[in-house]
Amino acid sequence: MSSTTLFGRDEELAAVDALVDALPEHGDALLIHGAPGIGRSAVLDHAADRARARGFTVLRASGVQAESDLPFAGLHQLTHTVTDLLAHLPTPQAQALLGAFGMAEPSPAASGPPLFLLSLATLGLLGAAAAEAPVLLVADDAQWLDGPTLDVLAFVARRIGAQPVGLLIAVRDDRTAWRGTPGIRELHLTPLAPVAADALLDARHPALTPGTRRQVAELSAGNPLALTELPLTLGTDPAPADSTMLPQPALTTRLERAFCASLADLPPDTRHALLVAATADDGALTEVLAAASTLTGTTIRTGSLEPAMAAGLVHADGFRINFTHPLVRSAVLGSAPLADRLAAHDALARTLQGQPDRQAWHRAAAGGRPDEAVARQLDQAAFNAKERGATAAALTALERATALSEATPGSVARLLGAAELHFELGQADRVSELLQHAESLGPDVLQRARIVLLREWLESESDTSTSRIHLLIATAEQAAQAGDPELALRLLRVAAWRCWWADPGRELRERVVTAAERLPVPELHPDLVCTLAGAAPLEASATVIDRLRRLERAGGYDVVTAATLANAAIMVNGFDHITGFARHAADGLRRQGRRGPLTKTLVLLALATVHTVDWETGLPAAAEAARLAEETAQPRWLTGARVATAQFAALRGDLDTALAAIGEAEGQGLTVVDPSKLAYIQITRGLIALAAGHFTEAFSCVWRVFDPADPSYHPFLQTLAITELAEAATSDDERTTAKTALRQLLASTATNNVQRIRVNLAFAQALLADDEHAEEHFRSAFTLDMSRTPFIRARLMLAHGTWLRRHRRVMEARTPLRIARESFAAMGVEPWRERATQELRSAGEGSRNQSRPDRDLLTPQEAQIAQLAAQGLSNKEIGRQLHLSPRTIGTHLYRTFPKLGITSRNQLCDKLHTN
């Protein structure tokens, strides 16, 4: 493109030049937006030319409206020239990309689309290309790129900082793209200033008369494309004096009319070929010519395009035809009568035999009335799109199929399928509209049950009333009577979650349990186990734990089952079982690229590993969960990730980080009515206050979980919170209050055999006992197996040693205090280590100063990568496991070595083991 179109763009060009010039050092992304014709394409061309001049690889794509519903069409445009590098990727990633491009059969997904896997594969492919030369991706008119491609580009944009990969993406101001990419730098192209506009007219149209020049300047309003194109249609004579009485169209309309003026002079065959090309979802020359021939009933050859090429509307080679500007395509479509546009779609549909998905789209676009056969073909296209990870394209297909439906049952099923997909995308407002539409069509019993379940997903964050549980139970009974016990159990599982989030009373919880146990499903069905755990976390805990153990021994469960069982375990405080199930589920879900359930599973894993003080597992899990929760818009699990982050920070003694994280969690938690979430927040605030030595504040926070009048009241989390309450109770009044709560818990858990609950209650009994009974309770507590609760055991040792010292049994006190200090030090729990050290000093024993472990200086991701590298894994192997490029792994290790005071990889094992 001529440099004259870049008049007045010095500042904008400097921004893209800086991005290109910095690529050998680091990657970056820039979103360029502006009105149609404002110069976005010219800026992109300038950047691409600069990158090529420096020897970089330039990958380009341009969105077109007709192609926006074809999954991964844009990604194929971008990467087709580097697909020879797929051999460098792990086989599952390479196969995923080939399947997405229709070059191989897509791997069947167990549940949900493999978009995450495809994104990782794209990142890996770009990394492989960047190993040879820096890579610049250029995407023009991204508002017309298909949704899955935009999702992949958003994923890439968030992760290219450590690689020599740049991304420039341009969109129109009146369109929305990249909703899920907060924080990306933006460049807004504004209309040219009058001086720059005059310079552009001088360069491109120096012979304009003063009157025409004024008219062009007025109508163009500083738009470079208008300044360039309008003089071609206005000619050399100014408009008549009464031209101001004519309608004043929008700028884009004026530009499209300018292009239409040249279209009118083209031969009929050329116009027909252009119409088919503008309608087509692919610019393949042979398809365009074949469909144009079908449309006209005559043979259309390549020569028919020459007048359009001479007019500067298109350019073509032996394989493809491309419009010189997206507005040309818009002008072609806008100038054609509706009947001609429908006929072009029909011609394409008849041409695309053997390509059922593309054919379905054009058949749907060509028809103006219901057609069940086309609707069924779109159903299949939607299924294929979802299998390839193109949820947005699947949605469009289902919604179009709904519009074409002739049979009401098919319409309802399609609406509900679309609603479920919208929910996966976090588009709750659209889900409500679809459900209302489905309800208006008279759904059958099972369809009504699905509607109730979908509404529950929508409103679970905002309503904790018991009426919702009653509705779920009644609907489940109807679904069971209609012959779908699996759907009934799903409804009851959600009802059980509601029971756990906010206790509705024993009677209603027993109704949920009774309804679930009546269903003809195996007793080890994971949804049944989860339902029992949620609806009867204290009463049925023995049954749940027994079934979890049996399932663990049996093995062979899939990742969805593992995730469900991890959820069941956490609701009964079965921390001995959470980690195994959650690890298995997280590994499998991560391999499959299923980010939604992976987020929740990582939160469960992080919360479980807090109790074992497993930094290497828990911190990376919390960090990954927080990132995924933000990317997938899951506020509940974002709160959970922040709670886990705050708890780990409190244990480490990083109180600033802990307070910041729990503050963010509380801000999120207060937007919903959820006692379980609020209880977790108060327990965490109590832990932070204990770490700071603020016992009164800690007691005040944790007591809210026990106070029936407080929104944070949660009877099922009290068995966790009792340890913090007992440790925080220092005054006589606090101890009296805590003892009352403890007695109530002992009564309600008399038959409970969950190991963690028994340990917690024994801990609280020892700390709250009167002097004459304290020794007995300490000894009783130490007889329990605390191998999986090292933090509780060390705190019990500290409390016992402190009690002995205060009763002047100083020599006896030193042993438990010494064990406590060394245990805290080994775990890296700094506040409690310091407290044990102070108690030892008071008992007459000094201690050596212990500096902060070097590994504490690492970020969670650096610690995770260093740990894997210490195990002997290569950068490529680590990257494959964590879904990062080998270059990114190398960058993290490069930053890690100085923090650990080492210079080579082979020192990692000794350093991490020592610390």
ZAMARGU-4260 file (C-alpha; in steps of 0.2 Angstrom, whole numbers, plus 5000, padded with zeros to 4 digits):
<rodrens>
0) 5000/5000/5000 | 5006/5017/4996 | 5014/5027/5010 | 5003/5042/5006 | 4989/5033/5016
5) 5000/5034/5031 | 5000/5053/5031 | 4998/5060/5049 | 5001/5043/5057 | 5019/5046/5064
10) 5014/5042/5082 | 5004/5026/5078 | 5018/5020/5067 | 5031/5023/5081 | 5020/5011/5092
15) 5020/4997/5079 | 5038/5000/5075 | 5043/4998/5093 | 5034/4982/5094 | 5042/4975/5079
20) 5059/4981/5083 | 5058/4973/5101 | 5053/4956/5094 | 5071/4948/5096 | 5070/4952/5114
25) 5052/4949/5119 | 5035/4947/5112 | 5020/4959/5113 | 5003/4961/5107 | 4993/4977/5101
30) 4975/4979/5097 | 4972/4992/5084 | 4955/4999/5082 | 4946/5012/5072 | 4932/5016/5060
35) 4931/5008/5043 | 4944/5015/5031 | 4953/5024/5044 | 4970/5016/5040 | 4971/5000/5050
40) 4976/4989/5035 | 4989/5002/5030 | 4997/5002/5047 | 4997/4983/5047 | 5005/4983/5030
45) 5018/4995/5036 | 5022/4983/5051 | 5023/4968/5040 | 5035/4976/5028 | 5046/4982/5042
50) 5046/4964/5049 | 5050/4956/5033 | 5064/4968/5030 | 5072/4962/5046 | 5071/4944/5041
55) 5056/4940/5052 | 5042/4928/5048 | 5025/4936/5045 | 5009/4927/5046 | 4993/4935/5040
60) 4975/4933/5041 | 4960/4944/5036 | 4942/4941/5043 | 4927/4940/5032 | 4909/4941/5037
65) 4904/4926/5028 | 4918/4915/5036 | 4915/4921/5053 | 4905/4905/5058 | 4918/4893/5051
70) 4928/4887/5066 | 4947/4890/5065 | 4946/4897/5047 | 4956/4912/5053 | 4968/4901/5062
75) 4971/4891/5046 | 4974/4907/5037 | 4987/4913/5049 | 4997/4896/5051 | 4995/4887/5035
80) 5012/4892/5029 | 5021/4884/5045 | 5011/4868/5047 | 5026/4859/5041 | 5032/4862/5059
85) 5018/4852/5067 | 5031/4838/5068 | 5039/4848/5082 | 5023/4847/5093 | 5017/4833/5104
90) 5006/4821/5094 | 4990/4826/5103 | 4993/4844/5100 | 4997/4841/5081 | 4982/4830/5079
95) 4971/4843/5087 | 4976/4856/5075 | 4975/4845/5060 | 4958/4840/5066 | 4952/4858/5068
100) 4958/4862/5050 | 4949/4847/5043 | 4965/4839/5038 | 4962/4824/5050 | 4948/4816/5059
105) 4945/4826/5075 | 4948/4816/5091 | 4932/4813/5100 | 4931/4824/5116 | 4925/4815/5132
110) 4916/4831/5137 | 4917/4848/5130 | 4928/4856/5117 | 4947/4854/5117 | 4949/4873/5114
115) 4963/4874/5127 | 4973/4860/5119 | 4971/4869/5102 | 4977/4885/5110 | 4992/4876/5117
120) 4996/4868/5100 | 4995/4885/5092 | 5007/4892/5105 | 5019/4878/5102 | 5018/4880/5083
125) 5022/4898/5085 | 5036/4894/5097 | 5044/4882/5084 | 5043/4895/5071 | 5050/4908/5082
130) 5065/4896/5085 | 5070/4900/5067 | 5066/4919/5066 | 5055/4931/5076 | 5037/4929/5071
135) 5024/4943/5068 | 5006/4938/5067 | 4995/4951/5058 | 4976/4949/5059 | 4965/4962/5049
140) 4947/4964/5052 | 4947/4953/5067 | 4928/4957/5070 | 4925/4945/5056 | 4937/4931/5062
145) 4928/4916/5069 | 4926/4915/5088 | 4937/4900/5091 | 4951/4909/5081 | 4949/4924/5092
150) 4949/4913/5108 | 4966/4905/5102 | 4973/4923/5098 | 4968/4929/5115 | 4976/4914/5123
155) 4992/4917/5113 | 4992/4936/5117 | 4993/4932/5136 | 5008/4921/5134 | 5020/4927/5122
160) 5029/4939/5133 | 5044/4928/5134 | 5045/4923/5116 | 5050/4932/5100 | 5032/4932/5094
165) 5022/4948/5091 | 5003/4950/5087 | 4995/4965/5079 | 4976/4963/5078 | 4965/4976/5070
170) 4946/4978/5072 | 4932/4990/5068 | 4926/5002/5081 | 4908/4997/5079 | 4912/4979/5082
175) 4918/4969/5097 | 4932/4957/5097 | 4943/4950/5110 | 4932/4952/5125 | 4942/4940/5135
180) 4959/4949/5134 | 4959/4962/5148 | 4975/4972/5149 | 4981/4971/5131 | 4989/4987/5124
185) 4977/4997/5112 | 4980/5009/5098 | 4966/5019/5092 | 4967/5026/5075 | 4957/5043/5074
190) 4952/5053/5059 | 4966/5063/5051 | 4969/5081/5056 | 4965/5094/5043 | 4983/5097/5038
195) 4986/5078/5036 | 4970/5076/5026 | 4975/5090/5014 | 4992/5082/5012 | 4984/5066/5007
200) 4973/5074/4994 | 4987/5084/4987 | 4997/5067/4985 | 4983/5057/4978 | 4971/5069/4969
205) 4981/5085/4965 | 4969/5090/4951 | 4953/5092/4961 | 4944/5108/4959 | 4942/5119/4975
210) 4923/5115/4976 | 4926/5096/4974 | 4940/5097/4986 | 4929/5105/4999 | 4916/5093/4997
215) 4928/5078/4999 | 4935/5086/5014 | 4918/5088/5022 | 4911/5071/5018 | 4927/5061/5022
220) 4928/5069/5040 | 4947/5064/5040 | 4944/5046/5034 | 4959/5041/5024 | 4950/5028/5013
225) 4936/5041/5010 | 4949/5054/5005 | 4956/5042/4993 | 4941/5035/4985 | 4927/5048/4985
230) 4936/5059/4972 | 4934/5044/4960 | 4915/5045/4961 | 4913/5063/4964 | 4923/5068/4948
235) 4930/5085/4946 | 4914/5095/4948 | 4907/5100/4965 | 4890/5094/4970 | 4875/5105/4966
240) 4870/5119/4978 | 4855/5110/4985 | 4865/5094/4989 | 4863/5097/5007 | 4845/5093/5005
245) 4850/5075/5001 | 4850/5062/5015 | 4866/5062/5024 | 4871/5043/5026 | 4884/5036/5038
250) 4902/5036/5033 | 4903/5018/5030 | 4887/5019/5019 | 4895/5033/5009 | 4911/5023/5006
255) 4901/5007/5001 | 4891/5018/4988 | 4908/5024/4981 | 4913/5006/4978 | 4896/5002/4971
260) 4898/5015/4958 | 4912/5006/4950 | 4903/4989/4952 | 4889/4996/4941 | 4901/4997/4926
265) 4907/4979/4927 | 4901/4966/4914 | 4887/4954/4921 | 4898/4939/4922 | 4911/4949/4933
270) 4897/4955/4944 | 4890/4938/4947 | 4908/4931/4950 | 4911/4945/4963 | 4894/4942/4971
275) 4899/4923/4974 | 4916/4928/4980 | 4909/4940/4992 | 4896/4927/4998 | 4908/4912/4999
280) 4916/4907/5016 | 4933/4903/5007 | 4942/4912/4993 | 4946/4896/4983 | 4946/4902/4965
285) 4939/4885/4958 | 4924/4885/4970 | 4920/4903/4966 | 4920/4900/4947 | 4911/4884/4949
290) 4897/4892/4959 | 4896/4907/4948 | 4894/4895/4933 | 4880/4887/4943 | 4872/4903/4947
295) 4872/4910/4929 | 4869/4893/4920 | 4885/4898/4909 | 4903/4894/4911 | 4912/4908/4921
300) 4931/4908/4918 | 4945/4917/4926 | 4945/4930/4913 | 4928/4936/4919 | 4938/4943/4935
305) 4950/4954/4924 | 4938/4969/4924 | 4937/4968/4943 | 4956/4966/4945 | 4958/4981/4933
310) 4946/4992/4944 | 4957/4987/4959 | 4942/4978/4968 | 4951/4961/4969 | 4967/4952/4966
315) 4969/4934/4961 | 4982/4921/4958 | 4979/4903/4952 | 4972/4897/4968 | 4963/4911/4977
320) 4953/4927/4975 | 4954/4941/4988 | 4946/4958/4989 | 4958/4972/4990 | 4948/4979/5005
325) 4934/4972/5016 | 4923/4986/5012 | 4924/4981/4994 | 4916/4964/4999 | 4903/4974/5009
330) 4899/4985/4994 | 4897/4970/4983 | 4885/4962/4995 | 4876/4978/4999 | 4873/4982/4981
335) 4865/4965/4977 | 4846/4962/4978 | 4841/4950/4991 | 4836/4937/4979 | 4853/4938/4970
340) 4862/4935/4987 | 4850/4920/4991 | 4854/4913/4974 | 4873/4915/4977 | 4871/4905/4993
345) 4861/4892/4984 | 4874/4890/4970 | 4888/4888/4983 | 4878/4875/4992 | 4875/4865/4976
350) 4894/4867/4972 | 4900/4861/4989 | 4895/4843/4988 | 4906/4832/4999 | 4908/4846/5012
355) 4893/4845/5022 | 4897/4858/5036 | 4900/4872/5024 | 4886/4866/5013 | 4874/4867/5028
360) 4879/4885/5031 | 4875/4890/5013 | 4859/4880/5012 | 4853/4889/5028 | 4858/4906/5021
365) 4849/4902/5005 | 4832/4897/5012 | 4819/4909/5018 | 4807/4896/5026 | 4808/4882/5039
370) 4817/4867/5033 | 4819/4852/5045 | 4832/4844/5033 | 4843/4859/5033 | 4841/4861/5052
375) 4846/4843/5055 | 4862/4846/5044 | 4866/4861/5055 | 4864/4850/5070 | 4878/4839/5064
380) 4888/4855/5059 | 4886/4861/5077 | 4891/4844/5084 | 4907/4844/5073 | 4911/4862/5078
385) 4909/4858/5096 | 4920/4842/5094 | 4934/4854/5087 | 4932/4866/5101 | 4922/4879/5091
390) 4908/4883/5104 | 4904/4899/5097 | 4902/4891/5079 | 4891/4877/5087 | 4880/4890/5095
395) 4877/4899/5079 | 4873/4883/5070 | 4861/4878/5083 | 4852/4895/5084 | 4851/4895/5065
400) 4844/4877/5065 | 4831/4882/5078 | 4825/4896/5066 | 4824/4883/5052 | 4815/4870/5063
405) 4798/4863/5058 | 4795/4852/5073 | 4793/4859/5090 | 4802/4845/5099 | 4817/4848/5088
410) 4816/4867/5092 | 4816/4865/5110 | 4831/4853/5110 | 4841/4865/5100 | 4837/4879/5111
415) 4842/4870/5126 | 4858/4864/5118 | 4862/4882/5113 | 4858/4887/5131 | 4870/4875/5138
420) 4884/4881/5126 | 4880/4899/5130 | 4882/4895/5148 | 4899/4887/5145 | 4904/4904/5137
425) 4898/4913/5152 | 4884/4922/5142 | 4871/4921/5155 | 4859/4935/5148 | 4858/4925/5132
430) 4854/4909/5141 | 4839/4917/5150 | 4832/4922/5133 | 4834/4905/5125 | 4826/4897/5140
435) 4811/4908/5139 | 4809/4904/5121 | 4810/4885/5125 | 4797/4887/5138 | 4785/4896/5126
440) 4786/4881/5114 | 4779/4869/5127 | 4793/4858/5132 | 4790/4840/5137 | 4794/4834/5155
445) 4812/4830/5152 | 4815/4846/5143 | 4807/4856/5157 | 4819/4847/5169 | 4834/4852/5159
450) 4827/4870/5159 | 4826/4869/5178 | 4844/4863/5179 | 4850/4877/5167 | 4841/4890/5177
455) 4849/4883/5193 | 4866/4885/5185 | 4862/4903/5181 | 4855/4908/5198 | 4865/4897/5210
460) 4876/4912/5214 | 4862/4924/5218 | 4848/4914/5228 | 4850/4903/5243 | 4832/4901/5247
465) 4825/4884/5251 | 4812/4885/5238 | 4825/4881/5225 | 4829/4865/5234 | 4811/4860/5234
470) 4809/4864/5216 | 4825/4853/5212 | 4818/4839/5222 | 4801/4839/5213 | 4809/4841/5196
475) 4821/4826/5199 | 4806/4815/5204 | 4797/4820/5188 | 4813/4816/5178 | 4815/4799/5186
480) 4796/4795/5183 | 4799/4800/5164 | 4813/4787/5163 | 4829/4798/5165 | 4837/4794/5182
485) 4854/4801/5177 | 4846/4818/5174 | 4836/4816/5190 | 4852/4813/5200 | 4861/4828/5192
490) 4846/4839/5198 | 4848/4831/5216 | 4867/4834/5216 | 4864/4852/5213 | 4851/4852/5227
495) 4864/4844/5238 | 4877/4858/5234 | 4864/4870/5239 | 4862/4861/5255 | 4880/4862/5258
500) 4882/4881/5253 | 4868/4886/5265 | 4861/4873/5277 | 4841/4872/5274 | 4838/4861/5289
505) 4840/4843/5292 | 4822/4838/5286 | 4825/4845/5269 | 4842/4838/5267 | 4835/4821/5272
510) 4823/4823/5258 | 4837/4825/5245 | 4846/4810/5252 | 4830/4799/5251 | 4826/4805/5233
515) 4844/4801/5228 | 4844/4784/5236 | 4828/4779/5228 | 4835/4781/5210 | 4840/4765/5201
520) 4859/4769/5200 | 4874/4760/5207 | 4879/4765/5225 | 4896/4770/5219 | 4889/4781/5206
525) 4900/4797/5208 | 4885/4809/5207 | 4876/4799/5221 | 4892/4799/5232 | 4893/4818/5229
530) 4874/4820/5233 | 4876/4811/5250 | 4891/4822/5254 | 4883/4838/5250 | 4866/4834/5258
535) 4872/4825/5274 | 4890/4830/5276 | 4890/4825/5295 | 4877/4811/5295 | 4882/4801/5280
540) 4901/4805/5281 | 4905/4787/5286 | 4896/4781/5270 | 4904/4793/5259 | 4921/4790/5265
545) 4918/4771/5264 | 4913/4773/5245 | 4927/4785/5242 | 4939/4772/5248 | 4931/4758/5238
550) 4932/4769/5222 | 4950/4773/5226 | 4954/4754/5227 | 4945/4750/5212 | 4953/4763/5201
555) 4950/4765/5183 | 4939/4780/5185 | 4939/4794/5172 | 4943/4812/5175 | 4925/4818/5177
560) 4922/4805/5190 | 4938/4810/5199 | 4933/4828/5199 | 4916/4824/5206 | 4923/4813/5219
565) 4936/4826/5224 | 4921/4838/5226 | 4912/4825/5237 | 4928/4823/5248 | 4930/4841/5252
570) 4912/4843/5258 | 4914/4829/5271 | 4932/4835/5276 | 4939/4820/5268 | 4956/4828/5265
575) 4965/4811/5264 | 4955/4808/5248 | 4954/4825/5240 | 4972/4826/5234 | 4972/4809/5225
580) 4956/4812/5216 | 4960/4830/5212 | 4978/4827/5205 | 4971/4813/5194 | 4957/4824/5188
585) 4968/4840/5185 | 4981/4830/5175 | 4968/4822/5164 | 4958/4838/5162 | 4973/4848/5158
590) 4978/4835/5144 | 4961/4837/5137 | 4961/4856/5137 | 4945/4857/5147 | 4947/4873/5156
595) 4930/4874/5165 | 4931/4859/5176 | 4950/4860/5177 | 4948/4877/5186 | 4937/4870/5200
600) 4947/4855/5202 | 4963/4865/5204 | 4954/4875/5218 | 4950/4859/5227 | 4968/4853/5225
605) 4975/4870/5232 | 4963/4870/5247 | 4967/4852/5251 | 4986/4855/5250 | 4985/4870/5262
610) 4982/4857/5276 | 4997/4847/5271 | 5007/4863/5268 | 5012/4856/5251 | 5019/4872/5243
615) 5025/4863/5227 | 5008/4857/5223 | 4996/4870/5231 | 5004/4887/5226 | 5005/4883/5207
620) 4987/4875/5208 | 4980/4891/5216 | 4989/4902/5203 | 4984/4892/5188 | 4966/4891/5195
625) 4965/4910/5197 | 4971/4913/5180 | 4959/4901/5172 | 4945/4907/5182 | 4948/4925/5176
630) 4949/4918/5158 | 4934/4908/5159 | 4923/4920/5169 | 4920/4908/5184 | 4919/4920/5199
635) 4915/4906/5212 | 4932/4898/5208 | 4941/4914/5207 | 4936/4917/5225 | 4942/4900/5230
640) 4958/4902/5222 | 4961/4918/5231 | 4956/4910/5247 | 4969/4897/5245 | 4982/4910/5240
645) 4979/4920/5255 | 4980/4904/5266 | 4997/4899/5259 | 5003/4917/5261 | 4998/4917/5279
650) 5007/4901/5283 | 5023/4908/5275 | 5021/4925/5285 | 5018/4936/5269 | 5004/4945/5277
655) 5003/4959/5264 | 5000/4946/5251 | 4988/4937/5262 | 4977/4952/5266 | 4977/4958/5248
660) 4971/4941/5242 | 4958/4939/5255 | 4952/4957/5252 | 4950/4952/5233 | 4941/4936/5238
665) 4929/4946/5250 | 4925/4959/5237 | 4920/4945/5225 | 4911/4935/5239 | 4901/4949/5244
670) 4892/4950/5227 | 4883/4934/5230 | 4874/4926/5245 | 4884/4911/5249 | 4887/4907/5267
675) 4900/4893/5262 | 4911/4906/5253 | 4909/4919/5267 | 4914/4906/5280 | 4930/4901/5270
680) 4934/4920/5270 | 4932/4922/5289 | 4942/4906/5292 | 4956/4913/5281 | 4955/4930/5290
685) 4956/4921/5306 | 4972/4912/5300 | 4980/4928/5294 | 4976/4936/5311 | 4984/4921/5320
690) 4999/4922/5309 | 5001/4941/5314 | 4998/4937/5333 | 4982/4946/5334 | 4972/4933/5343
695) 4957/4944/5348 | 4954/4948/5330 | 4957/4930/5324 | 4943/4925/5337 | 4931/4938/5331
700) 4933/4933/5313 | 4932/4914/5316 | 4917/4915/5328 | 4906/4922/5314 | 4906/4904/5306
705) 4898/4898/5323 | 4886/4912/5325 | 4869/4907/5318 | 4864/4926/5316 | 4879/4929/5305
710) 4879/4928/5286 | 4895/4918/5288 | 4887/4904/5299 | 4891/4887/5292 | 4888/4872/5302
715) 4898/4860/5290 | 4914/4871/5290 | 4914/4872/5309 | 4924/4856/5310 | 4937/4865/5301
720) 4936/4882/5309 | 4937/4874/5327 | 4956/4873/5327 | 4958/4892/5323 | 4944/4896/5336
725) 4953/4886/5349 | 4970/4893/5346 | 4963/4911/5345 | 4953/4909/5362 | 4965/4917/5375
730) 4953/4927/5386 | 4942/4918/5399 | 4926/4924/5390 | 4933/4918/5373 | 4937/4901/5380
735) 4920/4899/5388 | 4912/4903/5371 | 4923/4892/5362 | 4920/4877/5374 | 4901/4879/5371
740) 4904/4878/5352 | 4915/4863/5355 | 4903/4854/5365 | 4890/4856/5352 | 4901/4850/5338
745) 4906/4834/5349 | 4888/4830/5350 | 4884/4832/5332 | 4899/4822/5326 | 4898/4808/5339
750) 4897/4795/5326 | 4908/4803/5313 | 4924/4794/5309 | 4932/4806/5297 | 4950/4807/5302
755) 4952/4825/5299 | 4937/4829/5310 | 4943/4818/5324 | 4960/4827/5324 | 4953/4844/5324
760) 4941/4841/5338 | 4955/4832/5348 | 4966/4848/5345 | 4952/4859/5351 | 4949/4849/5366
765) 4967/4849/5372 | 4969/4868/5369 | 4952/4872/5378 | 4953/4860/5392 | 4954/4866/5410
770) 4971/4864/5419 | 4966/4848/5428 | 4961/4839/5412 | 4973/4847/5399 | 4986/4834/5401
775) 4974/4820/5398 | 4967/4828/5382 | 4985/4832/5375 | 4990/4814/5377 | 4973/4808/5369
780) 4976/4819/5354 | 4994/4813/5351 | 4987/4795/5350 | 4978/4800/5334 | 4986/4797/5317
785) 4992/4815/5312 | 5003/4809/5297 | 4993/4819/5285 | 4990/4834/5296 | 5007/4840/5299
790) 5002/4858/5303 | 4990/4853/5316 | 5002/4841/5324 | 5015/4854/5325 | 5003/4867/5332
795) 4997/4854/5345 | 5016/4852/5350 | 5018/4870/5352 | 5002/4872/5362 | 5007/4857/5373
800) 5025/4864/5376 | 5018/4881/5380 | 5006/4874/5393 | 5020/4864/5401 | 5031/4880/5402
805) 5017/4890/5409 | 5015/4877/5422 | 5033/4878/5426 | 5038/4861/5419 | 5051/4869/5409
810) 5062/4854/5405 | 5047/4844/5399 | 5042/4859/5388 | 5058/4860/5378 | 5055/4843/5369
815) 5038/4847/5361 | 5043/4865/5358 | 5059/4859/5349 | 5049/4847/5339 | 5036/4861/5335
820) 5050/4873/5330 | 5059/4860/5318 | 5042/4855/5311 | 5037/4873/5307 | 5054/4876/5300
825) 5053/4861/5288 | 5036/4866/5282 | 5041/4884/5279 | 5028/4890/5291 | 5037/4906/5297
830) 5025/4914/5310 | 5022/4898/5320 | 5041/4894/5319 | 5045/4911/5326 | 5032/4908/5340
835) 5039/4891/5344 | 5057/4899/5345 | 5051/4912/5357 | 5043/4899/5368 | 5059/4889/5368
840) 5069/4905/5373 | 5056/4907/5387 | 5060/4889/5392 | 5079/4893/5393 | 5084/4886/5376
845) 5092/4897/5363 | 5090/4894/5344 | 5100/4897/5329 | 5094/4910/5317 | 5086/4903/5302
850) 5085/4913/5286 | 5071/4912/5274 | 5072/4898/5262 | 5078/4903/5245 | 5064/4894/5237
855) 5052/4907/5245 | 5059/4920/5233 | 5052/4910/5219 | 5035/4914/5211 | 5023/4899/5211
860) 5026/4895/5193 | 5045/4897/5195 | 5045/4885/5210 | 5034/4872/5200 | 5046/4873/5185
865) 5062/4872/5196 | 5055/4857/5205 | 5051/4848/5188 | 5069/4852/5182 | 5076/4846/5198
870) 5068/4829/5194 | 5078/4828/5178 | 5064/4834/5165 | 5070/4843/5150 | 5062/4860/5145
875) 5052/4852/5132 | 5045/4839/5144 | 5041/4852/5157 | 5033/4863/5144 | 5022/4848/5138
880) 5017/4845/5156 | 5013/4863/5160 | 5007/4868/5142 | 5020/4881/5140 | 5033/4883/5126
885) 5051/4876/5130 | 5057/4894/5127 | 5046/4900/5141 | 5052/4886/5153 | 5070/4892/5149
890) 5066/4910/5153 | 5058/4905/5170 | 5074/4895/5174 | 5085/4909/5169 | 5076/4920/5181
895) 5076/4906/5195 | 5095/4902/5195 | 5100/4919/5203 | 5086/4919/5216 | 5093/4902/5222
900) 5111/4907/5221 | 5115/4894/5208 | 5122/4894/5190 | 5117/4878/5182 | 5103/4865/5181
905) 5112/4851/5190 | 5113/4861/5206 | 5094/4862/5207 | 5091/4846/5216 | 5103/4849/5230
910) 5097/4867/5232 | 5079/4863/5233 | 5082/4847/5244 | 5092/4857/5256 | 5079/4871/5257
</rodrens>
